[in-house]
């Protein structure tokens, strides 16, 4: 279980950060001779993204280097950090909207899983979907947190040539909390990911 957890964390950090850096580098190269200021902004975003990824990797890989070291004790990324993830896509020219309306007291484990699910969904859109607009909607009542990420893309979000690790990791995160995750083509076009995460931990309900 610990190996799976670490594998998911490393995949999410590396996949999202490297895809974002790749896109931002392309934007910078394209703008270098046309708009030096925007190119500089893209390069600064690359610096921030790579720095954050390195910090996350150091924290996660430290567990492998020292078997006695427990899980990271620092604050986990959660619902309050979703707009920061979306801003990385906005620098590449995508229209990303984030609408979060939750009840107070969402458990840290649920908020962290929600963050990773949204992060991986946005990474897949960036890599595969050929999208221009993406919406992220998070809602919660007293019992359940619901996440919907939808795009207007024309390509597959998880192509048959890929490993499928992204969707599998998202589904594992949801199921570990007693929730569900469904992903597939949306009725009106594009791709849609919908996850439901119980706000009461599985152990407390069993």
C-alpha positions, 0 to 999 in steps of 0.5 A: 500500500505504501509503494502504491501511495508513493507511486501515485504521488511521484506520478502525479507530481512528475506528470503534471509538472513536466507537461506544464513545463513542456507547454510553458517552454513552447509558449516562451519559445514562440513568444521570444521574438514577438513579446519578450515580456510574455516570454519572460512570464512563461519562463518565470512560471517554468521556474516556479513549477519546477521548484515546486515539483522538486520540493514535492519530490524531495519530500516523497522520495525522502521516505524511500531513502530513510525507511524510518521516516514517516509520511510528510508532515507538512500541509498537504495540497488541498481545495484551496490550492486548485486555482494555483494548478489552474493558473499553470494552464492559463499561462499556456492560453487555456481558459480554465474556470474553477468553482469551489463551493464546499462545506466547512471541515472537509477532511484533509485526506479528502481535500488532498485526494480531490486536489490530485484528481483535479491536477491529473485531470487537467494534466490529461487535458493539457497532454491529449485533449486539444482543448480551449476551455476547461471547467472545474466544479467542486461541490459538497453537502454534509455527506459527499464531495463531488468533483466535475472536470470537463473540457471542450477538447476534440481528442482523447484524454487517455489515449489507447497508446498511453499507460493509463496510469493517470486514470487508474491513479485517480480511480484508486484515490477515489476508491481508497476513500470509499468513493467513485470516479467515472471518466469518458466522452461528454454528451456535448463533446469533450471529456468529462471526469466526475468523482464522488468522495465521502466526507466520512472516512471509510473506517468511521463508516465500517 
